[in-house]
Amino acid sequence: MRRPYYGWAVVAASFLGTFVVFGLSYSFGVFLERIVDAFGGARGPSSLAFGVQTVAIYVGASGLGVLIDRYGTRRMLAVGALLTAGGLAAASRAESLAVLILTYGVVTGVGLSIVYVVAYATVTRWFDRRLGLAGGLSSAGLGIGMFVVVPSAAWLIAELGWRDVLVVLAAVAGAFLLLATLLVRDDPGSAGVDPPPGEFAGALPTPNRRPLREQFAAVRSIARTPAFGFLWLGWVLIYGSLYAVLGHLVLYAEGVGLPASVGVWALALVGLTSALGRVAVGHAADTVGRVRVFVACSAVMGLATLWLALASSPAGVVAFAIAFGVAYGGNGALLSPLIAELFGHEQINAVFGLASMAFAVAGLIAPVAAGATYDRLGTYEPAFLVAGVAALVGAGAVRMAGRRA
């Protein structure tokens, strides 16, 4: 009897990684009000902790992807686990906003950056024919992480205070990432595993062990193509809507007169529906076409964000959360498969990391701009309207990337 394919263990490790990265990062909205109270100031400057962490995750990914290719996923994932847990523990004792930004934003962000690249890119070396399904299952940890961590953190903050909750999250994240480190492997060849018949049409993907100069030259040549430029621009515009929502949905719901629990559970619902969307849509994209499905999901994200600007009832916010979550899950499942389809497997960690710098731009600008909009105008509506239109334009840019590849 043939043993179960070890690639599914790698999917499980990647699931744990995405659970930790996005369960932690995307729960920032439930901490924001406490951070404003603790350090003073307004929502815009306080949102920098989230914005800087996002920049650290995705700017770090552009360089760390090369190191992961060179030194291996297990070794680098262990480093990411230590930085993540240590940064959160240090953040729990921050006595100023600047120290919080350094510990929560930079140190934790770099740790999460390593975990992010390993969790998303490694699975592309273990699957080809079923990559959409495998990518959907592994990235579903994002949605489950949001669904579990956001309401849990909100409840624990009320019971323990935000500082002690960061310590709890550090311990849980460290344990999950230790298990992921034990499970993950670079690729079938180095692990001595034979993939199922028909999984790969050609040669098996292998880690890139070429000299750094050659590797940087290969990545640079990809980055200079029009297809990469359109893809990068599209991701900036599409995910600006995501970061505006993640940072401010809880406070937006309160601002339109809804109970605080509506925003918390709406954010959790985005996570749950995105997990379902990742598995279902990712699997369907293996047949329908990954570029086509990614573009459609991105357009729905834009339309849903426009709807949120007009939603002022619990039902309206819940409708937004469901539509946005499914669509975000659908295109989120296809991030690394899209890179592999457009630019190949050989430089997957490095090219995926470089493309992910788009999230750094979106994550730094969108939540801070949304907070500043509220500080100035007393409403989030203009910010959500601009973000929704930008996402629609971004969907068109990704479509152009598919045509130019």
N, C-alpha and C positions, 0 to 999 in steps of 0.2 A: 504493500500500500504506500502510495506517495505521501510524504510528509506535507503538512500545510506549508504553503509558501512563506518564507521568512519576511517577505516584503510587507505582509500584514502586521508583523510585529513592529516594523519601522513605521507603518501608518499609526499604530497605537502610540509609539514614542512621539511622533509628530503631533498627534492629537493632544497629548499631555503638554507639549510645548506651546501650542496655540492657545490651549486653555489658560496656561499661566500668563503668557504675554498679554493677551487681550482681556482676560478676566481682571488682571491688575490694572492695566492702562486705561481701559474703558470704564472702570468704576470711579474715575476721578470726579465725575459730576456729583457723586454723593458726598465727597469730601470738600467740595469747593466752598460751601457756605461756612463750614467750620474753619477752613483755612483763612477766609476773609476775617472771621471773628478773632482768630488767634493772632494774626499779624497786622490787622488793620488794612486800610487801602480799599480798593474797589475790585470789581470782578475781572476787569481787563488785566491789570497787573498780576492778580492772583492766578489767573489762567496760564501765566507763563510757566508754572511748574509742569502743567500738562503739555504745553507747547514745546518746551525744551526737552522733555522726555521723548516726545514724538520725533523731534529733530535728532536726538541721540540714537534712537532706534534705527532710523532710516538712513541718516548720513553715515552712522557707524556701519550699517550693512554694506555700503558701497566698498569699504576697505576690508571689513571683516570677512566678506565672502571669499576674497582671495586667500586669506589666512586659513579659512575652513577648508578650502580646496587643498591647501598645501599641507596642513598639519592634522587634518582628519576631524570628523564630526564629533566623536566621543570626547576627545581631549578638549576641544573648544567648547563643547556643551557643558562640560564640568566647570570651565572658567566662567561661562555665562551664569550658571547656577549660583556660584559663589558671589559674583557681583550683584546679581538680582537680590538675593536674600540679604546680603550685607548692606546694600544701598537702602532697602526698605527699613531695616533695623536702625540704621543711622538717621534716616528721615524722621523716624518716630521721636527722636530727641532733638530735632532742629529747634533753635531758639529764635530764628529770624527767617523771613521769606527767602533771603539770599541763600542761606544754608539749606533750606528745603529744596530750592531749585537745584543746588549742587548735588545733594544726595538722592532725592527722588527723581530729579530730572536727568542729571548727567550719569551718576554711577549706576543707578537702577536701569536707566535707559540703555547704557552700553551693554549691560548684562542681558537685557531683554532683546537687544539687537542680535546678539549671537544666537540666542534661542530662536528668534524669528527666522533667521536665514536657514538654520538647520531644519527647523520644523517645516518650512515651505519648500525648500529646494531639494532636500535629500530624497524625498519620495519620487522625484522625477527620474532618479537613477534606478529605481526598482520597478517601475511600471511604464508601459507605453500604450498598449492597446486599451487598458483599463485605467489610464492616467486620470481621466476626469472623475471617475468614481473614487479612486484612491485619494486624489487631491481633495475631493469633497469631504470624504470621511476624516482625513487628517486635519483639514482646516475647520471642521465642525466644532473642534475644541474652542474656537473663538466664540461661537454662539452659545455653547453650553457654559463656557466660562462667564460670559456676560450674564446669562440667566441665573447662574448660581451665585456669583460673587457680588453683583450689584445689590440685590435685595439683602443678601447676607451681611454685606458690609454696612448697609444702611441700618439694619437692625442692631448690629454689634456696636456701631458708633453711638447709638442711643443708650446702649447698656454699658459700654466700656470707655467711650471717648475715642476720638479719631487716632490718637497716638498709639494706644494699645492695640487698636485694630491693625495698624501697620505692622506691629510685631507679630500678630497672628498670621497675617498674610505672608510675612517673610518666612515663617516656619512651614506653612503649608506649601508655598512655592518651592522652597528648598527640597522638601520631600518628594514632590511630584517630579522635579527636574532631576533628582538623583535616580529615580526609577527610569525616566526617559533616557538618561545617560547609559544605564545598563542595557537598555533594549536596542539603541540605535546602532547601525552599521553603515559604512560608507556606500557600498554597492554590492551587488551579487557576486562579482568576481573576487573581490578582496575578502568576502565572507565565506567563499567556497560554496555558494548556493547556485543551483541550476534553476532559472526561471521556468514557469510552466510553458509548454509548447505554444508558440504563437504570440507570446507576450511582446517580444521584440522582433521587428521585421529584419533588422540588421544586426550589427555588432552591439554587444552590451556596452552601455555607458560606463565610463571609468572616471575616477577623480583626475583632475588636471595636475600633473606633477612637473610641468615644464618650468624652466627658469622664470622668475618673476618678470623680467624684462619682456620675454616673449608673451607671457600671459597678459600683461598690461597692454601690449601692442595689439593683441587679438581683441581684447575687450574694447579698446579705443576705436578700432576699426568698426565694430558693431555700433558703438555709441554715435558715430558720425553719420550713420545711415538715416535717410528721411523717415524710414519706418520707426526707428527707435525714437526719433524726435517727436513724431506724432503720438506715439504710445506714451511717452513721458509727459507731454503736455496734457493728454487726455486724462491720465491718472491724477495729475494735480487738480484739474477742474472737477473731476468726478468726486474725488474723496474730500474736497473742501466741504461738500455737503455733509459727509459723514462726521468730520471733526467738529463742525458747528453744532450738529445734533448731539454728539456724545458729550461735549463740554457743557451744554446749556439746556438740554431737554427737560431736566428735572426742574430747574428754576423757571423755564418758560411756562411749564404747566402751572406752577404756583402763581406766576405773574398774570395769567388769564383767569385766575380765581378758582383753580382746581385744587383739590387736596394734594399735599406733597406726595402721597403714596401713588397718585396717578402717574406722575413723571417717573418715579422709581420703577414701577412695574411696567410702564411703557418702554423704558430703556431695557429692562430685563426681557420684555417680549420681542424687542428688536433682536436680542441675542438668540432667543429660542427659535424664532422663525428663520433667522439666518442659518442656524444649524440645519434645520430641515431643508432650507433652500440649497445649501451647499451639497448635500447628498443627492437630492432629487435632480437639481439643475445640473450639477457636475456630471452625473451619470448620463443625463440626456444629451449633454454637449458632446460626448464621445461620438454620438450619431449625427446630431443636427449640425455641429460645427462650433468650435470654441470661440472664434472671433465673433460670429453672428450672435451667439448667446450672450457673450460678454457685453456687446453693444446694447442689446435689448434690455438687459438687467440694469445697465448704467442709466439708460433713459428713464426707466421706471423709478430709479432712485431720485433723479431730478424732478420728475413729476410729483412724487410723494413729498419732497421737500417743499415744493410750491404749495401743496395742499396743507402742510403743517402751518404755514404762515397764516392760513385762514381758519384753522381748527381751534375751537374754543370750548369744546365739550369733551367729556371722557370718551364718548364713542368716536369722535373725530380723531383724537389723539391715538386711540387704540387702532383705528383703521390705518392711520399713518404708520404706526409701528409694524403692523403686519405686512403692508405693502413694501415698506422700506427694508424691513428685515429679510424678506424672501429675496428681493432683488439684490441686496447687498451680499447675502449668502451666495447667490448664484454667481455673481462676478468674482466674489472673494475666493470661491473654489477654483477659479480658472486663472489666478494670478501667475503661478509658476508654470502650469500647462501652457498658458498663452506665450510666455517667454520661450519655453522649449519649442513650441510650434513655429514661432516667428524667427528665432535666432539659434536654435539647435541646443543640444545637451552639453556640449563639451565645456563651455564656460558658464554653466548654469548658475552656480553660486555667485560668481562675480557679476554676471550680467543682471541677475535678479536683484542683487544688492544695489547695483548702480541705478536700475530702474526704480527701486524703492525710495531713492532720494526724493522722488515726486511726493511721497507721503510726508517727508520732512517739511517740504514747502507748504503743503496743504495743512499739515498739523500745526505748524507754527503760526500761520496767518489766520486760518479760519476761526479757531476758538477765541483767539485774542481779539480779532475784528468783531466777532459776534458780541463778546463781552463789552468792548468799547462802544459798539452801537447801542447796547442797552444803557450803558452809563450816560451816553449823550442824549438819547431820544426816549428812554424809558420803555422801550419795546424791542423785541427781537424780530418783528415781522420783516423789516427791510433786509436784515441779514439773511433770513431764510429764503426770501424771494431771490436775492442775488445768487445765493448758493445753488438754488434749484435751476436757475437759468444756466449757470456755469456748468453744472453736471450734464445738461443736455448738449451743450457745446462740446464737452469732453467726450461724450459718447460718439459724436461725429468724428472727433480726432482719432479715436481708437479704430473706427471703421476705416479711416484713411491709412492708418498703420497697416492694417490687414491687406489693403490693396497694394501698398508699396513694398511689402516684404518680399 
